[in-house]
């Protein structure tokens, strides 16, 4: 059965930012661009992320990044045929049009599959010492520090649950018993939680060698001190669509040099740029891995995720990049903790 789709129709001059808002408020992960109900194009969450990576401003019209020839089907197509078409093209949404290209409906893959909870695992790295948050972490491990009335790690788990995930592994080390006592087996949150006990610090990738078996599906790895409002199902779908061995979430970080930057050619001045701002993508601490990536991890050997990704690159594999423009905060220092506390109710509710 199709979901409500009318609210996902937008016009060509609608900004990319407003299109993102429409996608974020619904569950179709797509906007369909029209003129008088006639299909002009479509843009998925993945299309928008690729536009962001191409440095197209969010104020630009959606027409600049939309797919002008999206896969469509004729109204009256059976669910079985629609499902086969979506699988063949690795798409999650299928606009239905008539002979005049007038939009009548959108088929949604999850509805056809009757998808509820996802079977993909989520591995959360919760073993850090929290040195930069002392003295708070002298008695309490960082994942249990409360923001908005509940532990950081609980908010992270709840956000994954809201995206359809229910199977969690928590990699623990520092004050592991406190984390295990608080979350138990996960029944209090309606999920399944197991633990990876690090007797020595193994890093964000090395701890994956403690998994009791190789997962059968792509899985998340995330630091347990991050708060973000990104939709994790969107991240997973993006990863699958890119057919990548891994996906790293990134966020834009701007740095302004407080001086005039001087450019030279040997002994000669060529230009002066006053207080320039440079923009870079930085690691956001959220990853999706294919099970085969675990072959690069040696049991008991420390390894961080950037080194694992670099290993894939050296093999000729190409990890995908997912830009996060939603709320993101690394709760690593006391100032960050204070800002996150002020933001919490507006971003995550009570």
N, C-alpha and C positions, 0 to 999 in steps of 0.2 A: 504494500500500500504506500502511495506517495505521501510525503510530508507536505506541509504548507509551504508554498514556494513564492507566492505573490510578493512578499516583502523583500525578496531577493532580486527583483527587477529594478534596474537603475538606468539612468540615461547616460549618454556618452560623455557629457561634460561633468558628471559627478567626479569629485576628487578621489584620488587613490585612498586618502585618509578616510573619507566617508564610506568608501567601499569596504575598507577594513573593518569599520565599525559595524556595517551591515552583516558581514561574515561573522564577526565576533559575537553578535547578538543572537545568531541562529545556529543551526547545526548542519546546514547544507554545504558549508565550506566553499561557496561559489556565489558570484553575482552574475546575472545575465543582463547584458547591455541591450537595450531596445530603443526603437523609435516607433511610437504608436503601436506597441506590442509586436513589432517586427524585429526578429533577431538580428543584431548587428555583431555580436561577439559575446564572449564570456571570459571571466577572470576567476581563477581559483585562488585559494590561499597561497598555493605554491607559486602561481604566476606573480602574485604581489611580492612574495619574498624574493623572487628572482629580479623583479624590478628594483627593489630596494638595494640588492647587491650591485645592480647596474647604476646605482647612484641617481635614479630618477626620483625627483622630489615628491613627497607625499601630497603636495598641493597640486600636482599635475593631474589632468583629467584621466580617468580610467581608460579612455580610448588609446592612450599612449602605450599601455602594456597589455591590453586585452588580447585574447586569442580571437582573431577575426574569422577563423574557420574551425570552430569547435566541433567535436563529434556530436552529432544529433541523431535522432530517430523520428520516424513518422508516428503521429498519434495513432493509437490502436495496437502498437507493438506489444507482444505478450511479455510478461515478466521474465519468462525463461529466455526469450530472445534478447531482451534488454540486458539481462545479467551476463549472457554470453558476450554481447558487444562490449560491455564495460570491462569484463575480464580481458578480452582480446586487446583492448587499448589501454589497460591499466588506469582507468578513470573511475571516479567515485560518484560522478553525477552525469546525468544524461538528459539534456533538454529535449522535449518532444514538440515538434512543429508540424504545421500542415503544409499543403502545397505552396502556399503563399509565404512560407517562412514565419508565420504567426506562432508565437509561443503559446502552448496550451498546458504544459505540465513539465515537471522535472522528476525523473526517476532518481532515487537515492540508493546507492549500493547497500548501505547498512540496513535499509528497510527490506530490500529484497533478500538479504541474507538473514534478516531478523537478528542482527548483531546486538548483543547486550554487553556483557562484560568481555573484555579482551583477554586472551590467554598469554599475551606478551608479559615477560617478567620486568620488574623494576628493581634495580640494585642501587641502594642509597648508601653512600659512603659516610658513615657516622662515627668513625673512630678517631677523629682528630683531637688534639690536646686543647685547642681553643686558647692558645697562649696569648693572643692579642686581646682576648676578652677577660683576662684576669683583672680583678680578683673574682669575678662572677663564676669562672669555670674551675675555681679551686675546689668547690663543693658540688658543682653541677656540670655535667658534660654539656658542651655547646648545643647539641641537638635538642636538649631538654629545657634550654632557656626559653622563657615565655615571652611571646609577642602577641598582643591582642588577647591575652588571657589563656593562651595555650602554647605548648612547646612548638618551636620552629619545625621540628620533624613531623609533628602531627599535622600541621598546616600543609606541608609538602605532600604527605600521604593523602590527605583529604582532596587536594587539588588533582592528584592522579586519579583518585576514585571518581571524581566528577567527570573525568575524561574517559572512564570506562575500564580502568585498570584495577586489578584486585590481588595480584600475586607479587609479593615483595620479599626481597632479601635485604637485610640490614647488615652492613659490614661494620663491626664494632671492635673497639680496643679499649680506649680510655673510659674508665667507669662503665664498662659494658653491662654490668649487672643492673645498674640503675635504668639503662635503656630497656633491657630485657624485662625488668619488673614492670615498667610503665606500659609497654605495648603488648607484652605477652605474645600469644600466637595470632593476635590481630582481630579476634572475634569482637572486641569492643568497638572496632571501626568497621566491622563487616567485611574484613579482608583476611588474607592468609599471609602471615609473616614468619619467615625463617631467618636464622642468623648465621653470619660468616664471622667466626671468631679469629681475629688476627692476633697471634701470640707475639708477632713482631710487626712493625709497620711496613706494609707492602706497597703503599701507594694506590692511587685511584684505579690503576689497571691491574697491578699485581694481586690485589685482593680478589679479583675475579677467578684466580686459580683455585680458590677455595670452594667454588660452586660444586655441589655434589654431582652434577651431571651437565652435559652440554644442552643448552636450550634448543628447542626446535624452531623458534621464531626469533626475529629481531628483538632486542631487549634494550631497555634504558639503563644508563649509568648516570648518576647525578650526585653532586655534593650535597650533603645534608645541612648546609648552612646558607642555602639560597632561597629567596622568596621571589617567585615570578608568577604572573597571571597568564603566561602562555598556555595555549590549549595543547596538551601533550598528544592528543589524537591527531591534531594537525601536523605536529612534528613527525609522528610515525608515518602518516600518509605521505608526507613529503619525502621521507627517507625511502619508502617503498617505491614511489614513483621515479626517483632518481636511480634506482637499482645500484646503490652505492654499498661498499663494504662497511661504511660507517658514516655517520652524520654528526657534525659538531655544531652546536648552537653558538652563535656569536652575537655581539652587540656592538654598536658604534660607540667609540670613545674619542672625544675631541680634546685636543691639547692646544692651548694658545701660548705662544712664546711671548713673554712680556717685554721683548726688546725688538729692535729693528734687526731683521736677519739679513746679513750681507752676503751677496754672491760675488765670487771673484773668478777671474781667469788669469792664473799665475799672479802677476803683480798688479793687475788692473781690476778696478771695481766695475761690475757689470750691472748690478741692480741692488736696491735695498727694498725689502718688504717689511713694512712696519707692523709689528705684532701679528704675525700670521697665525691662522688656526689650521692645524693639521688633523685629519680624521683617519682613524684606523678601526679595523674590526678586531675585537679582543675576545678571548675565550670566555664563554658564559657559563661553563661548568656543567653543561647538559649534553649528553651524547646518546646516540642510538648505534648499536653494534649488531652486525650480522654474526651468527654463531661461529662462523669460520675464523673471525678475527681472534678468537681465543687461542688459536694455534700459535700465535706469536708470543704467548705468555708462558714463561717457565714457572713451574710450581715452586713456591717459596722464595722467588726472586723479586725484589722490589722493582716496580715499574709504574711510571705515571702515564696518564692517558695521552698527553702530547707525544710521548715517546712511542706509544703504541700506534698512534696515527702516523707518525713519521715512518715507522716500520712498514705500514701499508703503502705509503707513498713510494718508499724505496723498492717495493715489490712491483711497482707499476700500477698499483690500485689508486683510485681517486676518491677519497672521502668527500662527501657533500657538505655544503655549508648552509645552515638555516639561520637567517638573521632574525633576531628577537627585537621587535619594536615595542612589545608590551612591557608592563612593569617588571623590573628586575632589580634585585638588591642582594649583594653579597654581605651577609651579616657577619663581618669579620672583625670589626672594631667597635668600640663603644659608641662612637658617633654614628656608625651605620645602624647599630641597634636602636639608637634613639630615633633616627629618621624613619626606620621601618615601623617603629611603634606608632609614630604619628600618621603614617600612611595606611596602617593596617585596615582600619574599619572601612575607609573609602574604597580600598582595592579588593579586600577579601570578605567584607561584611563582618558581622559579629560572630 
